[in-house]
Amino acid sequence: MDKKLEEIFAEQEKKDAYRITEGLEASINRELGDPAYLIETMKRDGLRGITEAYDFSIREAIVRVSAEFSIRKHTTCLVPYYHSHDFYEMIYVWQGTCRQRIAGEAQELIMSEGNLCILNPGTVHAILPCSETDLILKIIIPNPMMKQITDELEQEKSSQESITEYLKVKNKIYIFAKTSLVSYSIKSYMYDLLHEAYWGTALQNPAVKCLVELLLITLGRSIPEQSNENLLQKVSAYIQKNIRNANLEEAAKLLGYSSRQLRRKITELSGGTFTDILWKTRMERAAELLNESDIQVEEIARTVGYQSTAGFYKRFCAVFHMTPAAYRKIYARPHE
């Protein structure tokens, strides 16, 4: 790593330590949506510790906002909190390990050296604390820049069409694993982006845009990790069609398996159960209804198969780490 970059990262550690203490209010005003409400609520609740801040982020619909490109280190002092954002975010593990919690996923997302993920606008996540030996880069790509890039890629009508399709899907995360074919190029582009961000002068903006475009083209030649096999897709499709009354026995019969066979196949492919897929599908449908309609939460609960509204609330909060009302508050906001 360049000595000058190491010095910049060390300075970022100092600035972030200030941002989350004395400079917290200024940081909220600069980086988060609806800052006045958040500041007032935090002062009223008297937040003091990491656990309190984490719980606060689950309860409130925190949205990070930015209209400018940036690339910086995920510093060791930052307190984890759940949030979404109105921009595209890339997270790249230069060295070490990055751990995240993603709303809707039961397991932590653990990324190792060379891994990269793209979080589309609206994705709710929390990056967990890192160690001094980890080097995790967070890249903010504002919507106007990303639109320019994807418009240009789509004009080519080539294999890169796939990467633009990924970027059109709201509230999604895509993980690109380290491969010998792309890992060197990705690290090289990251190095160039760092230099442009901190020392670029004339034509800095077009240079950054070109580097991001080259990075996306490289990723487009790779394939995001996929966890679902064809059978799991069929099971999910069955549940979506019969979301209120879906059950293992009926799914097995329709797919040509015995209940025991299908149960074993699902465990082999996903590590989970039919019920896990059922709950996940129901929560995804509930999230869509909260996002796309004004239907009351009680009616949404019944629509996705819950007889008890209390049971629906408990499951939704466990999956998305926020209440249905907080989720609707985030996703009702228009994104360009």
MARZA-778056 format. One record per residue (C-alpha): x, y, z; residue in three letters; chain; residue number from 1. Coordinates in pm, whole numbers, padded with zeros to 5 digits. Each point is the difference from the previous one (the first is absolute). Last residue first. Layout:
N
NODE     px     py     pz rest kette  nr
NODE      X      Y      Z  ALA     A NUM
...
END
This chain:
336
NODE     px     py     pz rest kette  nr
NODE -03385  00854 -00885  GLU     A 336
NODE -00126 -00122  00333  HIS     A 335
NODE -00344  00096  00135  PRO     A 334
NODE -00058 -00039  00377  ARG     A 333
NODE -00266 -00258  00078  ALA     A 332
NODE  00285 -00246  00049  TYR     A 331
NODE  00136  00147  00319  ILE     A 330
NODE -00328  00086  00176  LYS     A 329
NODE -00147 -00335 -00103  ARG     A 328
NODE  00285 -00180  00175  TYR     A 327
NODE -00049  00211  00313  ALA     A 326
NODE -00371 -00085  00004  ALA     A 325
NODE  00070 -00371 -00055  PRO     A 324
NODE  00230  00010  00307  THR     A 323
NODE  00376 -00031 -00033  MET     A 322
NODE  00268 -00270  00000  HIS     A 321
NODE -00122 -00134 -00335  PHE     A 320
NODE -00031 -00368  00091  VAL     A 319
NODE -00061  00008  00375  ALA     A 318
NODE -00218  00311 -00030  CYS     A 317
NODE -00214 -00168 -00266  PHE     A 316
NODE -00034 -00322  00204  ARG     A 315
NODE -00116  00182  00314  LYS     A 314
NODE -00237  00226 -00191  TYR     A 313
NODE -00154 -00297 -00182  PHE     A 312
NODE -00052 -00191  00325  GLY     A 311
NODE -00169  00303  00153  ALA     A 310
NODE -00224  00031 -00306  THR     A 309
NODE -00116 -00358  00060  SER     A 308
NODE -00159 -00198 -00282  GLN     A 307
NODE  00309  00042 -00214  TYR     A 306
NODE -00018 -00122 -00360  GLY     A 305
NODE  00150  00271 -00218  VAL     A 304
NODE -00332  00176 -00058  THR     A 303
NODE -00098 -00022  00368  ARG     A 302
NODE  00314  00189  00108  ALA     A 301
NODE -00049  00252 -00280  ILE     A 300
NODE -00353  00065  00129  GLU     A 299
NODE  00130  00074  00351  GLU     A 298
NODE  00273  00225 -00143  VAL     A 297
NODE -00257  00219 -00173  GLN     A 296
NODE  00022  00016 -00379  ILE     A 295
NODE  00155  00324 -00127  ASP     A 294
NODE  00182 -00174 -00282  SER     A 293
NODE  00334 -00055 -00175  GLU     A 292
NODE  00258 -00004  00280  ASN     A 291
NODE -00207 -00161  00273  LEU     A 290
NODE -00134 -00248 -00254  LEU     A 289
NODE  00350 -00084 -00120  GLU     A 288
NODE  00122 -00047  00357  ALA     A 287
NODE -00289 -00238  00070  ALA     A 286
NODE  00093 -00200 -00309  ARG     A 285
NODE  00363 -00024  00116  GLU     A 284
NODE -00118 -00100  00348  MET     A 283
NODE -00221 -00275 -00139  ARG     A 282
NODE  00282 -00129 -00219  THR     A 281
NODE  00245 -00011  00293  LYS     A 280
NODE -00253 -00174  00227  TRP     A 279
NODE -00079 -00263 -00263  LEU     A 278
NODE  00368 -00051 -00085  ILE     A 277
NODE  00081 -00062  00367  ASP     A 276
NODE -00306 -00225  00031  THR     A 275
NODE  00127 -00217 -00286  PHE     A 274
NODE  00321 -00047  00197  THR     A 273
NODE  00355  00131  00009  GLY     A 272
NODE  00349 -00099 -00115  GLY     A 271
NODE -00097  00127 -00343  SER     A 270
NODE  00070 -00278 -00249  LEU     A 269
NODE  00032 -00301  00231  GLU     A 268
NODE -00277  00119  00233  THR     A 267
NODE -00238  00058 -00292  ILE     A 266
NODE  00078 -00343 -00143  LYS     A 265
NODE -00062 -00172  00337  ARG     A 264
NODE -00342  00165  00045  ARG     A 263
NODE -00086 -00081 -00360  LEU     A 262
NODE  00082 -00366  00048  GLN     A 261
NODE -00193 -00027  00327  ARG     A 260
NODE -00308  00168 -00144  SER     A 259
NODE  00009 -00239 -00295  SER     A 258
NODE  00106  00158 -00323  TYR     A 257
NODE -00160  00080 -00334  GLY     A 256
NODE -00001  00380  00017  LEU     A 255
NODE -00378  00031  00049  LEU     A 254
NODE -00006 -00274  00265  LYS     A 253
NODE  00296  00146  00187  ALA     A 252
NODE -00156  00348  00003  ALA     A 251
NODE -00328 -00140  00136  GLU     A 250
NODE  00175 -00182  00284  GLU     A 249
NODE  00232  00291  00085  LEU     A 248
NODE -00274  00255  00052  ASN     A 247
NODE -00119  00324 -00163  ALA     A 246
NODE -00327  00137  00140  ASN     A 245
NODE  00025  00378 -00015  ARG     A 244
NODE  00287  00029 -00249  ILE     A 243
NODE -00139 -00238 -00259  ASN     A 242
NODE  00151  00154 -00316  LYS     A 241
NODE  00301  00139  00185  GLN     A 240
NODE  00047 -00335  00176  ILE     A 239
NODE  00001 -00190 -00329  TYR     A 238
NODE  00250  00244 -00152  ALA     A 237
NODE  00228 -00041  00304  SER     A 236
NODE -00008 -00378 -00034  VAL     A 235
NODE  00077  00031 -00370  LYS     A 234
NODE  00289  00237  00070  GLN     A 233
NODE  00130 -00242  00261  LEU     A 232
NODE -00008 -00277 -00258  LEU     A 231
NODE  00195  00212 -00249  ASN     A 230
NODE  00279  00073  00248  GLU     A 229
NODE  00004  00309  00217  ASN     A 228
NODE  00323  00126  00159  SER     A 227
NODE  00134  00210 -00288  GLN     A 226
NODE  00335  00174  00023  GLU     A 225
NODE  00017  00283 -00248  PRO     A 224
NODE  00147 -00099 -00337  ILE     A 223
NODE  00313  00152 -00153  SER     A 222
NODE  00025  00175 -00334  ARG     A 221
NODE -00243  00260  00132  GLY     A 220
NODE  00241  00063  00287  LEU     A 219
NODE  00264  00108 -00250  THR     A 218
NODE -00250  00222 -00179  ILE     A 217
NODE -00099  00148  00336  LEU     A 216
NODE  00363  00083  00082  LEU     A 215
NODE  00050  00157 -00341  LEU     A 214
NODE -00306  00216  00059  GLU     A 213
NODE  00125  00101  00345  VAL     A 212
NODE  00336  00094 -00154  LEU     A 211
NODE -00166  00204 -00275  CYS     A 210
NODE -00218  00187  00252  LYS     A 209
NODE  00301  00078  00220  VAL     A 208
NODE  00192  00141 -00298  ALA     A 207
NODE -00306  00201 -00110  PRO     A 206
NODE -00019  00156  00351  ASN     A 205
NODE  00373  00070  00041  GLN     A 204
NODE  00038  00185 -00330  LEU     A 203
NODE  00275  00223  00144  ALA     A 202
NODE  00102 -00086  00356  THR     A 201
NODE  00007 -00355  00135  GLY     A 200
NODE  00194 -00037  00325  TRP     A 199
NODE -00242 -00146  00256  TYR     A 198
NODE -00288 -00142 -00203  ALA     A 197
NODE  00213 -00062 -00310  GLU     A 196
NODE  00262 -00188  00203  HIS     A 195
NODE -00261 -00211  00176  LEU     A 194
NODE -00175 -00073 -00330  LEU     A 193
NODE  00331 -00118 -00151  ASP     A 192
NODE  00061 -00241  00289  TYR     A 191
NODE -00356 -00130 -00025  MET     A 190
NODE  00045 -00050 -00374  TYR     A 189
NODE  00317 -00204  00064  SER     A 188
NODE -00170 -00208  00270  LYS     A 187
NODE -00281 -00081 -00245  ILE     A 186
NODE  00240 -00086 -00283  SER     A 185
NODE  00204 -00239  00217  TYR     A 184
NODE -00312 -00176  00130  SER     A 183
NODE -00167 -00044 -00342  VAL     A 182
NODE  00117 -00324 -00160  LEU     A 181
NODE  00157 -00153  00312  SER     A 180
NODE -00335  00012  00174  THR     A 179
NODE -00111  00176  00318  LYS     A 178
NODE -00374 -00024  00051  ALA     A 177
NODE -00247  00262 -00116  PHE     A 176
NODE -00294  00055  00234  ILE     A 175
NODE -00317  00176 -00109  TYR     A 174
NODE -00228  00182  00243  ILE     A 173
NODE -00353  00105 -00085  LYS     A 172
NODE -00245  00269  00117  ASN     A 171
NODE -00093  00113 -00350  LYS     A 170
NODE  00076 -00205 -00310  VAL     A 169
NODE  00137  00215 -00282  LYS     A 168
NODE  00363 -00067  00095  LEU     A 167
NODE -00025 -00371 -00069  TYR     A 166
NODE -00141  00068 -00346  GLU     A 165
NODE  00294  00229 -00072  THR     A 164
NODE  00238 -00282  00088  ILE     A 163
NODE -00181 -00235 -00238  SER     A 162
NODE  00012  00236 -00297  GLU     A 161
NODE  00379 -00032  00013  GLN     A 160
NODE -00030 -00299 -00233  SER     A 159
NODE -00057  00245 -00284  SER     A 158
NODE -00270  00240 -00106  LYS     A 157
NODE  00257  00284 -00004  GLU     A 156
NODE -00263  00264  00071  GLN     A 155
NODE -00069 -00166  00335  GLU     A 154
NODE  00353  00077  00115  LEU     A 153
NODE -00038  00371 -00072  GLU     A 152
NODE -00332  00025  00185  ASP     A 151
NODE  00151 -00196  00290  THR     A 150
NODE  00285  00248  00035  ILE     A 149
NODE -00212  00313 -00021  GLN     A 148
NODE -00249 -00148  00247  LYS     A 147
NODE  00280 -00085  00243  MET     A 146
NODE  00127  00358 -00008  MET     A 145
NODE -00348  00144  00058  PRO     A 144
NODE -00070 -00249  00284  ASN     A 143
NODE  00306  00081  00209  PRO     A 142
NODE  00277 -00261  00029  ILE     A 141
NODE  00128 -00033  00357  ILE     A 140
NODE  00298 -00234  00045  ILE     A 139
NODE  00075 -00161  00336  LYS     A 138
NODE  00344 -00161  00029  LEU     A 137
NODE  00079 -00265  00259  ILE     A 136
NODE  00354 -00043  00129  LEU     A 135
NODE  00009 -00240  00294  ASP     A 134
NODE  00312 -00024  00221  THR     A 133
NODE -00126  00263  00245  GLU     A 132
NODE -00316 -00202  00056  SER     A 131
NODE -00345  00059 -00146  CYS     A 130
NODE -00330  00092  00165  PRO     A 129
NODE -00319 -00125 -00167  LEU     A 128
NODE -00141  00153 -00316  ILE     A 127
NODE -00376  00039  00033  ALA     A 126
NODE -00246 -00053 -00283  HIS     A 125
NODE -00323  00120 -00160  VAL     A 124
NODE  00009  00011 -00381  THR     A 123
NODE -00188  00308 -00121  GLY     A 122
NODE  00232  00091 -00284  PRO     A 121
NODE  00189 -00304 -00136  ASN     A 120
NODE  00274 -00155  00212  LEU     A 119
NODE  00287 -00132 -00211  ILE     A 118
NODE  00234 -00254  00155  CYS     A 117
NODE  00370 -00070 -00041  LEU     A 116
NODE  00214 -00291  00116  ASN     A 115
NODE  00378  00017 -00045  GLY     A 114
NODE  00081 -00071  00365  GLU     A 113
NODE -00295 -00157  00181  SER     A 112
NODE -00368  00084  00025  MET     A 111
NODE -00229 -00126  00276  ILE     A 110
NODE -00371  00072 -00039  LEU     A 109
NODE -00157 -00081  00336  GLU     A 108
NODE -00274 -00262 -00010  GLN     A 107
NODE -00375  00053  00038  ALA     A 106
NODE -00035  00222 -00306  GLU     A 105
NODE -00295  00236 -00044  GLY     A 104
NODE  00190  00311  00106  ALA     A 103
NODE  00369 -00055 -00066  ILE     A 102
NODE  00253 -00029  00281  ARG     A 101
NODE  00356  00057 -00107  GLN     A 100
NODE  00342 -00144  00074  ARG     A  99
NODE  00313  00103 -00190  CYS     A  98
NODE  00319 -00205  00017  THR     A  97
NODE  00373  00060 -00053  GLY     A  96
NODE  00145  00185 -00296  GLN     A  95
NODE -00127  00216 -00283  TRP     A  94
NODE -00359 -00096  00079  VAL     A  93
NODE -00218  00206 -00234  TYR     A  92
NODE -00338  00149  00089  ILE     A  91
NODE -00184  00173 -00281  MET     A  90
NODE -00286  00236  00074  GLU     A  89
NODE -00264  00131 -00236  TYR     A  88
NODE -00182  00311  00119  PHE     A  87
NODE -00315  00089  00197  ASP     A  86
NODE  00109 -00197  00303  HIS     A  85
NODE -00129 -00257  00251  SER     A  84
NODE  00092 -00024  00365  HIS     A  83
NODE  00058 -00242  00285  TYR     A  82
NODE  00272  00109  00242  TYR     A  81
NODE  00352 -00112  00084  PRO     A  80
NODE  00212  00251  00198  VAL     A  79
NODE  00305  00121 -00190  LEU     A  78
NODE  00332 -00009  00188  CYS     A  77
NODE  00180 -00252 -00222  THR     A  76
NODE -00036  00203 -00318  THR     A  75
NODE -00162 -00118 -00319  HIS     A  74
NODE  00249  00164 -00236  LYS     A  73
NODE -00104  00256 -00258  ARG     A  72
NODE -00125  00043 -00353  ILE     A  71
NODE -00227  00287 -00099  SER     A  70
NODE -00226  00107 -00284  PHE     A  69
NODE -00240  00282  00082  GLU     A  68
NODE -00378  00035  00032  ALA     A  67
NODE -00022 -00166  00339  SER     A  66
NODE -00273 -00117  00236  VAL     A  65
NODE -00003 -00259  00278  ARG     A  64
NODE -00349 -00112  00101  VAL     A  63
NODE -00096 -00095  00356  ILE     A  62
NODE -00352 -00142  00042  ALA     A  61
NODE -00013 -00008  00381  GLU     A  60
NODE -00052 -00301  00229  ARG     A  59
NODE  00289 -00210 -00129  ILE     A  58
NODE  00230  00303  00000  SER     A  57
NODE -00096  00078  00361  PHE     A  56
NODE  00081 -00357  00103  ASP     A  55
NODE  00352  00040 -00140  TYR     A  54
NODE  00043  00338  00169  ALA     A  53
NODE -00110 -00147  00333  GLU     A  52
NODE  00237 -00296 -00036  THR     A  51
NODE  00291  00230 -00085  ILE     A  50
NODE -00053  00216  00308  GLY     A  49
NODE -00127  00346  00092  ARG     A  48
NODE -00333  00083 -00159  LEU     A  47
NODE -00189  00256  00207  GLY     A  46
NODE -00346 -00085 -00135  ASP     A  45
NODE -00096  00366 -00042  ARG     A  44
NODE  00338  00091 -00147  LYS     A  43
NODE -00018 -00290 -00245  MET     A  42
NODE -00357  00092 -00097  THR     A  41
NODE  00084  00366 -00062  GLU     A  40
NODE  00307 -00091 -00206  ILE     A  39
NODE -00194 -00253 -00207  LEU     A  38
NODE -00289  00240 -00064  TYR     A  37
NODE  00231  00282 -00109  ALA     A  36
NODE  00204 -00236 -00220  PRO     A  35
NODE -00286 -00117 -00228  ASP     A  34
NODE  00246 -00173 -00237  GLY     A  33
NODE  00350 -00065  00123  LEU     A  32
NODE  00351  00112 -00103  GLU     A  31
NODE  00049  00372  00062  ARG     A  30
NODE -00245  00067  00283  ASN     A  29
NODE  00091 -00331  00168  ILE     A  28
NODE  00371  00081 -00028  SER     A  27
NODE -00051  00346  00152  ALA     A  26
NODE -00186 -00155  00294  GLU     A  25
NODE  00270 -00264  00055  LEU     A  24
NODE  00297  00239  00001  GLY     A  23
NODE  00084 -00031  00370  GLU     A  22
NODE -00029 -00380  00003  THR     A  21
NODE -00070 -00205 -00314  ILE     A  20
NODE  00162  00250 -00234  ARG     A  19
NODE  00307  00045  00225  TYR     A  18
NODE  00092 -00369 -00018  ALA     A  17
NODE -00077  00019 -00371  ASP     A  16
NODE  00251  00283 -00044  LYS     A  15
NODE  00276 -00187  00184  LYS     A  14
NODE -00052 -00323 -00198  GLU     A  13
NODE -00017  00205 -00320  GLN     A  12
NODE  00344  00143  00080  GLU     A  11
NODE  00142 -00353  00024  ALA     A  10
NODE -00162 -00079 -00335  PHE     A   9
NODE  00165  00305 -00156  ILE     A   8
NODE  00340 -00099  00141  GLU     A   7
NODE -00037 -00352 -00134  GLU     A   6
NODE -00091  00149 -00337  LEU     A   5
NODE  00321  00203 -00003  LYS     A   4
NODE  00203 -00313  00083  LYS     A   3
NODE -00153 -00182 -00299  ASP     A   2
NODE -00125 -00349  00091  MET     A   1
END
